[in-house]
Amino acid sequence: MSENRKEPTFSGPIVDLSGMGLRVESSTTAPAVNPAASQELQNYLQGKLTEEQAQNEIINTIMEDVSKSYILYQQQDNGVVSKGYDKLKNFFNSELSSSNVEEALALQAVGADNLLLARDGELTTREYYLQNKDHLIK
């Protein structure tokens, strides 16, 4: 365990439904910074990065998060009941329907790409709004 990381201490269960496989606990300490964070992010948190390095780190983090979210979404195991329920959510255009989740993930990916283009000076504000006008109108 890292010297900088404190493990949270638990005051005991708030809810104990261990017979059902569920146990929720409260923490008396705040969680520490993720030890898996890159050294550049650690430097940024300590004020040691340039603005360009910080922008690169943020864009990389967003792209990784979008990628992980998409992989997680694709790995869902939807049984017969879940598929039927999802068809109902799609019919009523529920916010959590599979089609809306897929659209949100695609928009996040496009947003990350737009950040890269904007950082490199290849995307103007006007081009951004023209590209996203349908989504922005919703």
N, C-alpha and C positions, 0 to 999 in steps of 0.2 A: 504494500500500500504506500502511496506517495506521502511525503511529509506534509505537503501543502493541503492535502485533502482530509477533511474530517468526515467520518462516517456519521450519519444522523443517528441520534439516539431516540428510541421510541418510548413513549410514556405508557404504552399498553394499547390494547385494541379498543377502538371506538366501537366497532361492530365485529362480533366474532360469530360467524356462521361457518366455522371450520368444518362442520359436518356436511356442509354443502360445497366445500372447497373455496370459501371466501373469507378473507380476513383483512380488514382495513385498519391501519394503524395511523396514529398521528406522530409527527416528529417534533421534538423540542428544539432542534437545531435546523438552520437553513441548509439546504444542500450546497455543496462546494462546487466550484467551477469544474466542468467536465474535464477529466484528466486526458481524454482523448483529443482535446482541442489542439490544433496545430500550434507550433511555436510562434508563427506569425500572429495568430490570434492572441496568444498570451502577450506578445510584445505590444500589440495594439491596445490591449486592455491596460497595459502599463504605460501607454503613451509613447511607445518607441517606434511606431510605424509611420511612414509617410502617408499622405492622403492617397496616393496611387496604390500603395501596398494594401491599405485598408480597403479600398474599392475592390481590388482583385480578390482579397480574402472574402469579402461579403458576397461577391458574385459567385465565387467557387462554392461557398457554403449554400447559397440558394440553389445552385445547380445540383449539388449533392443531395440536398433535401428533396428536390423535385424527383430526382432519379430514384431515391429510396422510397418515396411515397408511391411512385408508379409501380415499382417492383412489389411492394407490399400489397397494393391494390390487385395486381395480377395474380398474386399467390393466394388470394382468398379462396376458401373452399365453400362454394355455395351449393348447398343441398337442394333438394326438390322444393322444400318449403321456402327457403330463401329466394330461390329463383322466381317462384310464384309471387312472393311478396314484392320482389324488385319489379316485376312486371306491373304490379298494381301501383307502385311508387312512380314508375315511368309514365303510366297512364295519367296519373294525377299531377305529373311534373313536380314531384316532391324534391326538395333541396338535396336530399341524400340518395336520390335515385342513381343508379349506375351511370346513366347518360349524363347527368349533371356533375357527378364526381369526375368522370372522364373529361368533360369539358373544362372543369376547374383545373385539373392536372395539366391539360394541354395549354390553358391560358398561363399557368405558372411557368411552363417551359418556354412559351413564347416571350413572357416577361423577362425571364433570365437571358434569353437570346437578345432581346432588345437592350438590356443593360450592357451587354458586351458591345453591341453596335454603337450605343450612345457613348460608352467610354472611349471607343476608338474614333469617335467623330463621324460615324457613318450613318447616324440616324438623327434627324432633326425632330423637334417637338411637333411640327406640322405633320411630318411623315408618321410619327407615332400615333397621333390622333386619327389620321386618315386610316391607318391600319387597324385601329381598334374601335372605330366609331360604332359598329353594330353592338359590340359588347358594352361600350360606355352608355349607350342609349337605354339598355335594359335597366 
